[in-house]
Structure formats: C-alpha cells, structure tokens
Amino acid sequence: MSASAVAVVVAIITGLCSVLGQWAISHEREARLDERLKGVERRLDTHNNYAEKIGQIQIDIAEMAVEIKNLKESA
C-alpha cells in the first residue's frame, strides 16, 4: 500500500472511532436524562397526591365548621 492509501485508511478508522465514541456518549447521556426525568415525574406524582389530599382536607374542615355552627345553634 502507498502512504496515501494508508493515510486514507487511518483517517477512515479514526472517523469511525470518533463517530462511535460520540454515539456512546450521547446514548449514555440520554439514559441518564431519562432516569432523571423519571425521578422528577415520581416526585411530581407524589406532590400531586398531597395537593389532592390538601384539597379534600380543606373541604372536610369547611364541612366540620358548618356542623359545629349547626350544633351551636341547636344547643
């Protein structure tokens, strides 16, 4: 092989290694981001459950206040 052919082969191999390396890094980064997004979604679901419970607690307190008022009026 001539020197220029060897240089071309080396350039092709180097380019392929570079592309494969970038793909591996991108794939790893995407996997980490997916895992982080799942964690955020879990925390958001937990937060939403608390928000729903707080809403129900507020309704219950309002109902209790009405019942207390009714008891005071009837006594």
N, C-alpha and C positions, 0 to 999 in steps of 0.2 A: 504494500500500500504506500501511496505517496504521502508526503507530510500534510498536504492539504486535505486529503481524504481522511486521515487520522484526525485532523483538526475538526472536520465536519462531524465525524462520529462522536468525538468528545463533546462537541457543542450540543449535539442532539441528546446525548446521555445526560449532560448537565441540565439541559432544559427540561427533560422528562423528570429528573430528580427534583428539580425546583417546583414543577407543577404538582408532583405527588406530595411534596412536603407542604405546600400551600393548601392542598386539599385536606391533608391530615389535620393541619392546624385549624382550618375552617370547620371541619367536621367535629373536632373536639370542642371548639368554642360554641358551636351550635348545640351540642349536647349539654354543655354547662348552662347555657342560656335557657334551654328547655327545662332543665331541672330547677333553675332559679324561678322561672315563670310558674312552674307547678307549685313551688313553695309559696309564692305570692298569692296564687289562687286559693290555696288551702287557708292561708291567713284571712283572705277576703271572705271566704265562706264562713269561717269562724266569726268574723266581725259581723257579717250579715245575720247570723243566728242570734248574736247578742242584741243587735238592733231590733230584730223581730220580738225578742223576749222583752226588751225595754218597752216597746210599744204596747205589748199585752199588759205589762205591769202598770203602765200609765192608765190603761182602760180599767183595770181592776181597782186601782186606787180611786179613780173617779166614781166607780160604782159603789165602793165602800163609803165614800164621802156622802153620797146620796142616801145610802142605807142608814148611816149614822144620823144624818139630818132627819130622816123619817122617824127613827127611833126617838130622837129628842122631842120631836113634835108630838108624838103619840104618848109620851110619858107625862 
